[in-house]
């Protein structure tokens, strides 16, 4: 016994030493990479130099150009001046590539009216530069300069430390990634999620984030809330998501913090029970930041981080409690879109985590009876459905476990009659609740208020009018639903024609909305990864349980009915009345159904001859590659440099 304790302490000491060495190696590699990124600044660096002085003039000028006697390495281009609104400018550069040949590089960037300067990352040896304004009347330049200064970028260093450390864990901490997969997931999700929360900027970035932030701000824990000029600006979507340099991000934060010092007014809190359930971690973190005196920008970011921590904790519980599919939950939880939604002001990440954990507890109840599993699973499903009622069919997953418990008690005819009567009564109660819920809708339909229940952002929408239209044209409505759902051709990112050509799987898992979506080539990694974690069972994972066929059928029913409700909801509330196709359906709506779908397609017939360790290394390594590629391209390269 004593020797076992000594061996255990020795093993723990060795593991701590290994982890400490891996952290040091990751830091060393990250610093070397940072020096490599600053190579040109170290060898031919200079502080800001003026390319062109521009005297104030009433004349509108569309083109500014300059040619250098000797090519210079330009790290950043700085345009000084003012803009009446967010305005685009095009940069055409003649550059000298690494082989000494000339090339032409075209860049499009923006100047914002809130800032007095615009910054563009160049990182090329430039011989000639030409700047063209798309609307000369909107921008007035006072000067153009460039710089190539040495600087250590803390966000890039943190990103590189995180990625290298996770790679070392996959390669060398074999016991940890198999037996404590949740630790790997926690480090990845919190690390990448923190970068997103901080670097995305204190303004709306994700889907409808301005509306979600408005709810969070107004749902104070006190009876009254106050709003300043910065808060009021954040209640509507601005074009600041196009900010793409560290300097501009800093200036926007400073601008909003300055705005937060003026325009205060007080009004009554508008929080409701649904809002507190849907946004609880964001409300708690954001208003805590206000109470302790954080600046507006930092309080805004803290609210995002509260959402991230809460979602990650729920997913960690799901991984720990799951007897199977641990790696699937971890890999899907690491996907860029999932982390992105968990790191923003939105309830989508919370809904995903609620339903995922609820499904895990439901499966645990089937394998090993425990009343608490049913109760907590029902509560989690209920919270997820309060956030988004379209997922109500996931309650079907509880039917097998509830029926098994009821069936044991109904061992006589009298008890069966009593049980049947209770079930009928509960069904009537649910019908009564639905009638009460939809009573305003029916009343507005009768009164002819066709716009009732429509999109608050405007347009010819309305649930009342759409239902009446479907009643008048039932066959056409049925044909449209079957066609649109089966065609899978209505998924949209944000109305951009180029983005709409992206593969569905990339939109679902590798999508950061306006920041960008990884292109089709990354599907060569994503699709095999999804096939692996959904269809192939790792060695040593428990076999299928006794009632798997019944549970699989309930999963199929829950997923199919939820999908139908998603399309129906988008048609009723967000599609113009009488339209011949359904608008606005997005792949992210399917994310909470991932784990039920995994059990719907689960089988033991596909086997591969790889060890459990290798399976986990391939799955987690592929997930890390996809996540780090997306975060680097759209957060580090796109925002932090």
C-alpha positions as CSV (number, residue, x, y, z in Angstrom):
1,X,0.0,0.0,0.0
2,X,2.8,2.4,1.0
3,X,4.8,1.5,-2.2
4,X,1.7,2.2,-4.3
5,X,1.3,5.6,-2.8
6,X,5.0,6.3,-3.4
7,X,4.8,5.2,-7.0
8,X,1.7,7.3,-7.5
9,X,3.4,10.4,-6.1
10,X,6.5,9.7,-8.3
11,X,4.3,9.4,-11.4
12,X,2.5,12.7,-10.6
13,X,5.8,14.4,-10.0
14,X,7.1,13.1,-13.4
15,X,4.0,14.3,-15.1
16,X,4.3,17.8,-13.6
17,X,7.9,18.0,-14.7
18,X,6.9,16.8,-18.2
19,X,4.2,19.5,-18.4
20,X,6.6,22.2,-17.2
21,X,9.2,21.2,-19.8
22,X,6.6,21.2,-22.5
23,X,5.4,24.7,-21.5
24,X,9.0,26.0,-21.6
25,X,9.6,24.4,-25.0
26,X,6.3,26.0,-26.3
27,X,7.3,29.4,-25.0
28,X,10.8,29.1,-26.5
29,X,9.4,28.0,-29.9
30,X,6.9,30.9,-29.8
31,X,9.6,33.4,-29.1
32,X,11.8,32.1,-31.9
33,X,8.8,32.3,-34.3
34,X,8.1,35.9,-33.1
35,X,11.7,36.8,-33.9
36,X,11.4,35.2,-37.3
37,X,8.2,37.2,-38.0
38,X,10.3,40.3,-37.0
39,X,13.3,39.4,-39.2
40,X,12.9,42.3,-41.6
41,X,12.4,44.8,-38.7
42,X,15.6,43.5,-37.0
43,X,17.7,43.6,-40.2
44,X,16.3,46.7,-41.9
45,X,13.9,48.3,-39.4
46,X,13.0,52.0,-39.2
47,X,10.5,54.1,-37.3
48,X,7.6,55.8,-39.1
49,X,8.7,57.7,-42.3
50,X,6.6,60.1,-44.3
51,X,5.8,59.0,-47.9
52,X,3.6,61.9,-48.8
53,X,2.5,65.2,-47.1
54,X,-0.9,66.3,-48.4
55,X,-1.9,69.9,-47.9
56,X,-5.6,70.6,-47.1
57,X,-7.5,71.3,-50.3
58,X,-11.1,71.7,-51.4
59,X,-10.4,69.6,-54.5
60,X,-11.3,65.9,-54.4
61,X,-8.5,63.7,-55.3
62,X,-9.0,60.0,-56.2
63,X,-5.4,58.8,-56.7
64,X,-2.2,59.1,-54.6
65,X,1.0,57.5,-55.8
66,X,4.7,57.4,-55.0
67,X,7.8,55.6,-56.3
68,X,10.8,54.9,-54.2
69,X,14.4,55.4,-55.4
70,X,15.3,52.1,-53.7
71,X,12.7,49.5,-52.6
72,X,12.0,49.6,-48.9
73,X,10.4,46.9,-46.7
74,X,7.1,48.2,-45.6
75,X,5.5,46.5,-42.5
76,X,2.6,48.9,-42.1
77,X,1.1,51.6,-44.3
78,X,-0.5,54.5,-42.3
79,X,-3.0,56.9,-43.9
80,X,-3.7,60.0,-41.9
81,X,-6.9,62.0,-42.3
82,X,-10.6,61.9,-41.8
83,X,-13.5,60.0,-43.3
84,X,-17.2,61.1,-43.3
85,X,-18.2,57.4,-43.1
86,X,-16.7,54.0,-43.4
87,X,-15.0,54.3,-46.8
88,X,-12.9,51.9,-48.9
89,X,-9.6,52.5,-50.5
90,X,-7.6,50.3,-52.9
91,X,-3.8,49.9,-52.7
92,X,-1.8,48.8,-55.7
93,X,1.8,47.9,-54.9
94,X,4.8,47.0,-57.1
95,X,6.7,44.7,-54.8
96,X,10.0,42.8,-55.0
97,X,9.5,39.2,-54.1
98,X,12.1,36.9,-52.4
99,X,13.5,36.0,-55.8
100,X,14.2,39.6,-56.7
101,X,11.4,39.8,-59.4
102,X,8.7,42.5,-59.5
103,X,5.1,41.6,-58.8
104,X,1.9,43.6,-58.4
105,X,-0.1,43.3,-55.2
106,X,-3.7,44.6,-54.8
107,X,-5.1,45.3,-51.3
108,X,-8.5,46.7,-50.3
109,X,-9.0,48.3,-46.9
110,X,-11.2,50.8,-45.1
111,X,-11.0,54.0,-43.2
112,X,-13.4,54.7,-40.4
113,X,-15.0,58.0,-39.5
114,X,-14.3,57.4,-35.8
115,X,-10.5,57.1,-36.3
116,X,-8.0,59.7,-37.5
117,X,-5.7,57.2,-39.1
118,X,-6.1,54.0,-41.1
119,X,-3.5,51.2,-40.9
120,X,-2.9,48.4,-43.4
121,X,-0.5,45.5,-43.0
122,X,1.8,45.2,-46.0
123,X,4.9,43.1,-45.0
124,X,6.5,43.4,-48.4
125,X,9.5,45.1,-50.1
126,X,7.8,47.9,-52.0
127,X,9.1,49.8,-55.0
128,X,6.0,51.7,-56.0
129,X,2.6,52.5,-54.3
130,X,-0.7,53.8,-55.6
131,X,-3.7,54.5,-53.4
132,X,-7.1,54.9,-55.1
133,X,-10.2,56.1,-53.3
134,X,-13.5,54.5,-54.3
135,X,-15.3,57.7,-53.2
136,X,-13.0,60.7,-53.0
137,X,-15.7,62.9,-51.5
138,X,-15.8,60.8,-48.3
139,X,-12.0,60.8,-47.4
140,X,-9.6,63.7,-46.9
141,X,-6.0,62.6,-46.4
142,X,-3.5,64.8,-44.6
143,X,-0.5,62.5,-45.0
144,X,0.7,59.0,-45.9
145,X,3.5,57.2,-44.0
146,X,4.9,53.7,-43.4
147,X,6.9,51.9,-40.7
148,X,8.9,48.8,-40.1
149,X,9.4,48.8,-36.4
150,X,10.3,45.8,-34.2
151,X,7.5,44.7,-31.9
152,X,6.6,41.6,-30.0
153,X,2.9,40.8,-30.6
154,X,1.6,39.3,-27.4
155,X,-1.5,37.8,-29.1
156,X,0.6,36.0,-31.7
157,X,3.0,34.8,-29.0
158,X,0.1,33.4,-26.9
159,X,-1.4,31.7,-30.0
160,X,1.9,30.0,-30.9
161,X,2.5,29.0,-27.3
162,X,-1.0,27.5,-27.1
163,X,-0.7,25.6,-30.5
164,X,2.8,24.2,-29.8
165,X,1.8,23.1,-26.2
166,X,-1.3,21.3,-27.5
167,X,0.8,19.6,-30.2
168,X,3.3,18.4,-27.5
169,X,0.4,17.1,-25.4
170,X,-0.9,15.1,-28.4
171,X,2.6,13.7,-29.1
172,X,3.9,13.0,-25.6
173,X,1.1,13.1,-23.0
174,X,-0.5,9.9,-24.3
175,X,-2.2,9.0,-21.0
176,X,-3.6,12.5,-20.6
177,X,-5.3,12.8,-24.0
178,X,-6.9,9.3,-23.7
179,X,-7.9,9.2,-20.0
180,X,-8.4,13.0,-19.5
181,X,-9.5,14.2,-22.8
182,X,-11.4,17.0,-21.1
183,X,-8.1,18.6,-20.1
184,X,-7.0,18.9,-23.7
185,X,-10.4,20.3,-24.7
186,X,-10.4,22.8,-21.8
187,X,-7.0,24.2,-22.7
188,X,-7.9,24.5,-26.4
189,X,-11.4,25.9,-26.0
190,X,-10.5,28.4,-23.3
191,X,-7.3,29.5,-25.1
192,X,-8.7,29.9,-28.6
193,X,-12.0,31.3,-27.2
194,X,-10.2,33.9,-25.2
195,X,-8.3,35.1,-28.3
196,X,-11.6,35.4,-30.1
197,X,-13.4,37.2,-27.3
198,X,-10.6,39.8,-26.9
199,X,-9.5,40.3,-30.5
200,X,-12.9,40.4,-32.1
201,X,-13.3,43.9,-30.6
202,X,-16.0,45.3,-28.2
203,X,-18.7,45.5,-30.9
204,X,-21.1,43.2,-32.8
205,X,-19.3,40.6,-34.8
206,X,-21.3,37.3,-34.7
207,X,-24.9,36.7,-35.9
208,X,-27.2,39.4,-34.4
209,X,-24.7,40.1,-31.6
210,X,-26.0,43.7,-31.3
211,X,-29.5,42.3,-30.4
212,X,-28.1,39.8,-27.9
213,X,-25.9,42.5,-26.3
214,X,-28.9,44.7,-25.9
215,X,-30.7,42.0,-24.0
216,X,-27.7,41.4,-21.7
217,X,-27.2,45.1,-20.9
218,X,-30.9,45.7,-20.2
219,X,-31.3,42.5,-18.0
220,X,-29.5,44.0,-15.0
221,X,-29.8,42.4,-11.5
222,X,-31.1,45.7,-10.2
223,X,-34.4,47.4,-11.1
224,X,-32.7,50.1,-13.2
225,X,-30.0,50.2,-15.7
226,X,-28.0,53.0,-17.2
227,X,-26.7,53.5,-20.8
228,X,-24.1,55.8,-22.2
229,X,-23.1,56.8,-25.7
230,X,-20.9,53.7,-26.2
231,X,-23.7,51.3,-25.1
232,X,-26.2,53.0,-27.4
233,X,-23.8,52.6,-30.4
234,X,-23.4,48.9,-29.6
235,X,-27.2,48.4,-29.7
236,X,-26.9,48.6,-33.5
237,X,-24.4,46.9,-35.9
238,X,-21.5,49.0,-37.1
239,X,-19.0,48.3,-39.8
240,X,-16.2,48.0,-37.3
241,X,-15.8,44.2,-37.9
242,X,-13.6,45.3,-40.9
243,X,-11.0,46.6,-38.5
244,X,-8.0,44.4,-39.3
245,X,-4.9,45.7,-37.5
246,X,-3.9,45.9,-33.8
247,X,-3.6,49.7,-34.0
248,X,-7.1,50.2,-35.3
249,X,-8.4,47.8,-32.7
250,X,-6.8,49.8,-30.0
251,X,-8.1,53.1,-31.4
252,X,-11.7,51.7,-31.6
253,X,-11.5,50.6,-28.0
254,X,-10.2,54.0,-26.9
255,X,-12.9,55.7,-28.9
256,X,-15.7,53.6,-27.3
257,X,-14.2,54.1,-23.8
258,X,-14.2,57.8,-24.4
259,X,-17.9,57.6,-25.6
260,X,-18.8,55.7,-22.5
261,X,-17.9,58.8,-20.4
262,X,-20.9,60.8,-21.8
263,X,-24.6,60.5,-22.6
264,X,-25.7,58.6,-19.5
265,X,-29.4,58.0,-18.9
266,X,-31.3,55.6,-16.6
267,X,-34.3,53.4,-17.4
268,X,-36.0,50.4,-15.9
269,X,-34.5,46.9,-16.3
270,X,-36.3,44.7,-18.9
271,X,-35.0,41.3,-17.8
272,X,-37.3,38.3,-18.0
273,X,-37.0,34.7,-16.7
274,X,-36.3,33.5,-20.3
275,X,-33.6,36.2,-20.7
276,X,-31.9,35.2,-17.5
277,X,-31.9,31.5,-18.5
278,X,-30.6,32.2,-22.0
279,X,-28.0,34.8,-21.1
280,X,-27.2,34.2,-17.4
281,X,-23.3,33.8,-17.7
282,X,-23.1,36.9,-20.0
283,X,-25.4,39.0,-17.7
284,X,-23.4,38.0,-14.6
285,X,-20.0,38.6,-16.1
286,X,-20.9,41.8,-17.9
287,X,-22.6,43.6,-15.0
288,X,-19.9,42.3,-12.6
289,X,-17.4,44.1,-14.8
290,X,-19.5,47.3,-14.6
291,X,-19.7,47.0,-10.8
292,X,-16.0,46.7,-10.3
293,X,-15.3,49.7,-12.5
294,X,-13.9,48.2,-15.7
295,X,-13.8,50.3,-18.8
296,X,-16.6,49.9,-21.3
297,X,-14.5,47.8,-23.7
298,X,-13.2,45.5,-20.9
299,X,-16.6,45.0,-19.4
300,X,-17.9,44.1,-22.9
301,X,-15.2,41.5,-23.3
302,X,-15.7,40.1,-19.8
303,X,-19.3,39.4,-20.7
304,X,-18.1,37.3,-23.7
305,X,-15.6,35.5,-21.5
306,X,-18.3,34.7,-19.0
307,X,-20.3,33.0,-21.8
308,X,-17.1,31.1,-22.9
309,X,-16.3,29.8,-19.4
310,X,-19.9,28.6,-18.8
311,X,-20.1,26.8,-22.1
312,X,-16.7,25.2,-21.7
313,X,-17.6,24.0,-18.2
314,X,-20.8,22.3,-19.5
315,X,-18.9,20.6,-22.3
316,X,-16.2,19.5,-19.9
317,X,-19.0,17.8,-17.7
318,X,-20.3,16.2,-20.9
319,X,-16.9,14.7,-21.7
320,X,-16.2,13.5,-18.2
321,X,-19.6,11.9,-17.7
322,X,-19.9,10.4,-21.1
323,X,-19.1,6.7,-21.2
324,X,-18.6,6.8,-24.9
325,X,-18.1,9.4,-27.7
326,X,-15.8,11.5,-25.4
327,X,-13.5,12.4,-28.3
328,X,-16.5,13.3,-30.5
329,X,-17.7,15.8,-28.0
330,X,-14.2,17.2,-27.6
331,X,-13.5,17.5,-31.3
332,X,-16.9,19.1,-32.1
333,X,-16.5,21.4,-29.1
334,X,-13.1,22.5,-30.6
335,X,-14.6,23.4,-34.0
336,X,-14.1,27.1,-34.8
337,X,-17.9,27.9,-35.1
338,X,-18.7,26.2,-31.8
339,X,-15.9,28.1,-30.0
340,X,-16.9,31.3,-31.8
341,X,-20.5,31.1,-30.7
342,X,-19.4,30.4,-27.1
343,X,-17.1,33.4,-27.1
344,X,-19.6,36.0,-28.3
345,X,-22.9,37.6,-27.0
346,X,-25.3,34.9,-28.2
347,X,-27.1,32.0,-26.6
348,X,-26.2,29.6,-29.4
349,X,-23.2,28.2,-27.6
350,X,-25.2,27.7,-24.4
351,X,-28.0,25.9,-26.3
352,X,-25.4,23.6,-27.8
353,X,-23.9,22.8,-24.4
354,X,-27.2,22.3,-22.7
355,X,-28.5,19.8,-25.3
356,X,-25.1,18.0,-25.5
357,X,-24.9,17.4,-21.8
358,X,-28.5,16.5,-21.6
359,X,-28.0,13.8,-24.2
360,X,-25.0,12.4,-22.3
361,X,-27.0,12.1,-19.1
362,X,-29.9,10.5,-21.1
363,X,-27.6,7.8,-22.4
364,X,-26.1,7.3,-19.0
365,X,-29.6,6.7,-17.6
366,X,-30.3,4.0,-20.2
367,X,-27.1,2.2,-19.3
368,X,-27.4,2.6,-15.5
369,X,-30.6,3.7,-13.9
370,X,-30.3,6.8,-11.8
371,X,-33.2,9.1,-11.3
372,X,-31.0,12.1,-11.2
373,X,-29.8,11.5,-14.7
374,X,-33.5,11.8,-16.0
375,X,-34.2,14.9,-13.9
376,X,-31.0,16.8,-14.9
377,X,-31.3,15.7,-18.6
378,X,-34.9,17.0,-18.6
379,X,-33.9,20.3,-17.0
380,X,-31.0,20.7,-19.5
381,X,-33.3,19.9,-22.5
382,X,-35.8,22.3,-21.1
383,X,-33.3,25.1,-20.8
384,X,-32.1,24.5,-24.3
385,X,-35.7,24.5,-25.6
386,X,-36.5,27.7,-23.7
387,X,-33.6,29.3,-25.6
388,X,-34.8,27.8,-28.9
389,X,-38.1,26.0,-29.0
390,X,-37.3,24.4,-32.3
391,X,-35.3,21.8,-30.4
392,X,-38.3,20.6,-28.4
393,X,-38.3,17.2,-30.1
394,X,-35.1,16.2,-28.3
395,X,-37.3,15.4,-25.4
396,X,-38.2,12.3,-27.4
397,X,-34.8,10.9,-26.3
398,X,-36.2,10.6,-22.7
399,X,-39.1,8.4,-23.8
400,X,-37.3,5.1,-23.6
401,X,-36.0,5.7,-20.1
402,X,-39.3,7.1,-18.8
403,X,-41.3,4.3,-20.4
404,X,-39.0,1.7,-18.8
405,X,-39.5,3.1,-15.4
406,X,-43.3,3.4,-15.8
407,X,-43.6,0.0,-17.3
408,X,-42.0,-1.6,-14.2
409,X,-44.7,0.0,-12.0
410,X,-47.6,-1.0,-14.2
411,X,-47.8,-4.6,-13.3
412,X,-51.6,-4.8,-12.9
413,X,-54.5,-3.8,-15.0
414,X,-55.7,-1.2,-12.5
415,X,-52.2,0.4,-12.4
416,X,-52.0,0.4,-16.2
417,X,-55.4,2.2,-16.3
418,X,-54.2,4.7,-13.7
419,X,-50.9,5.2,-15.6
420,X,-52.7,5.7,-18.9
421,X,-55.0,8.2,-17.3
422,X,-52.1,10.2,-15.9
423,X,-50.3,10.2,-19.3
424,X,-53.5,11.4,-21.0
425,X,-53.9,14.1,-18.4
426,X,-50.3,15.3,-18.9
427,X,-50.9,15.4,-22.7
428,X,-54.0,17.5,-22.1
429,X,-52.0,19.9,-19.9
430,X,-49.4,20.2,-22.6
431,X,-52.0,20.9,-25.2
432,X,-53.6,23.5,-22.9
433,X,-50.2,25.2,-22.5
434,X,-49.7,25.2,-26.3
435,X,-53.1,26.7,-26.8
436,X,-52.4,29.5,-24.3
437,X,-49.0,30.0,-25.9
438,X,-50.5,30.4,-29.4
439,X,-53.6,32.3,-28.3
440,X,-52.2,35.7,-29.3
441,X,-51.2,34.3,-32.7
442,X,-54.7,32.9,-33.4
443,X,-56.3,36.2,-32.2
444,X,-54.1,38.3,-34.6
445,X,-54.9,35.9,-37.4
446,X,-58.6,36.4,-36.8
447,X,-58.2,40.2,-36.5
448,X,-56.2,40.3,-39.8
449,X,-52.9,41.5,-38.2
450,X,-50.8,39.6,-40.7
451,X,-47.4,41.0,-39.6
452,X,-47.8,39.5,-36.1
453,X,-44.7,37.4,-35.1
454,X,-42.6,38.6,-38.0
455,X,-39.0,39.7,-38.2
456,X,-38.5,42.8,-36.0
457,X,-35.9,44.0,-38.4
458,X,-38.6,44.7,-41.0
459,X,-39.7,43.3,-44.3
460,X,-43.0,41.7,-45.4
461,X,-42.9,39.0,-42.8
462,X,-45.4,37.7,-40.2
463,X,-46.3,34.4,-38.7
464,X,-50.0,35.1,-38.9
465,X,-49.9,36.0,-42.6
466,X,-47.6,33.1,-43.4
467,X,-49.9,30.5,-41.7
468,X,-52.9,31.9,-43.5
469,X,-51.0,31.7,-46.8
470,X,-50.0,28.0,-46.1
471,X,-53.7,27.2,-45.2
472,X,-54.8,28.6,-48.5
473,X,-52.0,26.7,-50.4
474,X,-51.4,23.5,-48.5
475,X,-50.0,21.4,-51.4
476,X,-47.7,24.2,-52.6
477,X,-46.4,24.6,-49.0
478,X,-45.8,20.9,-48.6
479,X,-43.9,20.7,-51.9
480,X,-41.8,23.7,-50.9
481,X,-40.8,22.2,-47.6
482,X,-39.9,18.8,-49.0
483,X,-37.9,20.5,-51.8
484,X,-36.0,23.0,-49.7
485,X,-35.2,20.7,-46.8
486,X,-34.0,17.8,-49.1
487,X,-32.1,20.1,-51.5
488,X,-29.9,21.5,-48.7
489,X,-29.4,24.5,-51.0
490,X,-30.7,27.3,-48.8
491,X,-27.9,27.6,-46.3
492,X,-26.6,31.1,-46.2
493,X,-23.7,32.8,-44.4
494,X,-24.6,36.5,-44.6
495,X,-26.0,37.1,-48.0
496,X,-22.6,37.3,-49.7
497,X,-22.7,35.7,-53.1
498,X,-19.1,34.4,-52.7
499,X,-19.7,33.0,-49.3
500,X,-22.8,31.2,-50.4
501,X,-20.7,28.9,-52.6
502,X,-18.8,27.5,-49.6
503,X,-19.5,23.8,-48.7
504,X,-22.1,23.1,-46.1
505,X,-19.7,21.3,-43.8
506,X,-17.3,24.3,-43.8
507,X,-20.2,26.7,-43.1
508,X,-21.3,24.5,-40.2
509,X,-18.0,24.0,-38.4
510,X,-15.4,26.4,-39.9
511,X,-17.4,29.6,-40.0
512,X,-16.7,32.9,-38.2
513,X,-19.5,34.8,-39.9
514,X,-18.3,38.2,-41.1
515,X,-14.7,37.5,-40.1
516,X,-14.5,34.7,-42.6
517,X,-14.9,31.0,-43.4
518,X,-12.2,28.5,-44.2
519,X,-12.4,27.6,-47.9
520,X,-13.2,24.3,-49.6
521,X,-9.7,22.8,-49.4
522,X,-10.0,22.4,-45.7
523,X,-12.9,20.0,-46.2
524,X,-10.2,17.5,-47.2
525,X,-9.4,17.3,-43.5
526,X,-12.8,18.1,-42.1
527,X,-14.9,15.4,-43.9
528,X,-12.6,12.4,-43.1
529,X,-12.5,13.7,-39.5
530,X,-16.3,13.7,-39.3
531,X,-16.5,10.3,-40.8
532,X,-14.0,9.0,-38.3
533,X,-15.6,10.4,-35.1
534,X,-19.2,9.7,-36.2
535,X,-18.9,6.2,-37.8
536,X,-15.8,4.6,-36.3
537,X,-15.7,3.5,-32.6
538,X,-12.3,3.7,-31.0
539,X,-11.0,0.5,-29.5
540,X,-11.8,-0.1,-25.8
541,X,-15.0,2.0,-25.9
542,X,-18.0,0.3,-24.4
543,X,-20.1,-1.7,-26.7
544,X,-23.7,-0.7,-27.5
545,X,-26.2,-0.9,-24.7
546,X,-29.3,-3.0,-24.5
547,X,-31.9,-0.6,-25.8
548,X,-29.7,1.0,-28.5
549,X,-32.2,0.2,-31.3
550,X,-35.1,2.0,-29.5
551,X,-32.8,4.9,-28.5
552,X,-31.5,5.2,-32.1
553,X,-35.1,5.5,-33.3
554,X,-35.9,8.2,-30.8
555,X,-32.7,10.1,-31.8
556,X,-33.7,9.9,-35.5
557,X,-37.2,11.2,-34.7
558,X,-35.8,14.0,-32.5
559,X,-33.3,15.1,-35.1
560,X,-35.7,14.9,-38.0
561,X,-38.5,16.7,-36.2
562,X,-36.1,19.4,-35.0
563,X,-34.9,20.0,-38.5
564,X,-38.4,20.3,-39.7
565,X,-39.2,22.8,-37.0
566,X,-36.0,24.8,-37.8
567,X,-37.2,25.2,-41.4
568,X,-40.8,25.9,-40.4
569,X,-39.7,28.6,-37.9
570,X,-37.6,30.3,-40.5
571,X,-40.4,30.3,-43.0
572,X,-43.0,31.5,-40.6
573,X,-41.1,34.3,-39.0
574,X,-38.3,35.4,-41.3
575,X,-39.4,34.7,-44.9
576,X,-41.6,37.2,-46.8
577,X,-45.3,36.2,-46.7
578,X,-46.2,33.9,-49.7
579,X,-42.5,33.4,-50.8
580,X,-41.9,30.2,-52.8
581,X,-38.7,29.3,-50.9
582,X,-37.5,29.4,-47.3
583,X,-35.0,32.1,-46.4
584,X,-32.4,32.4,-43.7
585,X,-31.8,28.8,-42.7
586,X,-28.1,28.4,-41.6
587,X,-26.1,25.4,-40.8
588,X,-25.2,26.6,-37.3
589,X,-28.8,25.8,-36.3
590,X,-27.9,22.1,-36.7
591,X,-25.0,22.2,-34.2
592,X,-27.1,21.3,-31.0
593,X,-28.3,18.2,-32.8
594,X,-24.8,16.8,-33.4
595,X,-24.7,14.3,-30.5
596,X,-28.2,13.0,-31.0
597,X,-27.3,12.5,-34.7
598,X,-24.1,10.7,-33.7
599,X,-26.2,8.2,-31.7
600,X,-28.7,7.9,-34.6
601,X,-25.9,6.8,-37.0
602,X,-23.9,4.9,-34.3
603,X,-22.9,1.3,-35.2
604,X,-20.3,-1.3,-34.4
605,X,-19.9,-2.6,-37.9
606,X,-17.1,-0.3,-39.1
607,X,-13.8,-1.2,-37.5
608,X,-10.2,0.1,-38.1
609,X,-7.0,-1.4,-37.0
610,X,-5.6,1.5,-35.0
611,X,-5.1,1.7,-31.3
612,X,-7.3,3.9,-29.1
613,X,-4.3,6.2,-28.6
614,X,-3.7,6.7,-32.3
615,X,-7.5,7.3,-32.8
616,X,-7.4,10.0,-30.2
617,X,-4.2,11.5,-31.6
618,X,-5.6,11.6,-35.2
619,X,-9.0,13.1,-34.1
620,X,-7.7,15.7,-31.7
621,X,-4.8,16.6,-34.0
622,X,-7.1,17.1,-36.9
623,X,-9.5,19.2,-34.8
624,X,-6.5,21.3,-33.5
625,X,-5.3,21.9,-37.1
626,X,-8.7,23.1,-38.3
627,X,-9.2,25.3,-35.3
628,X,-5.8,26.8,-35.2
629,X,-5.9,27.5,-39.0
630,X,-9.2,29.3,-38.7
631,X,-8.2,31.3,-35.6
632,X,-4.8,32.3,-37.1
633,X,-6.2,33.4,-40.5
634,X,-9.2,35.4,-39.2
635,X,-8.2,36.5,-35.7
636,X,-4.4,36.7,-35.5
637,X,-3.6,37.6,-39.1
638,X,-7.0,39.3,-39.6
639,X,-7.2,41.3,-36.4
640,X,-4.1,41.2,-34.1
641,X,-1.2,42.2,-36.2
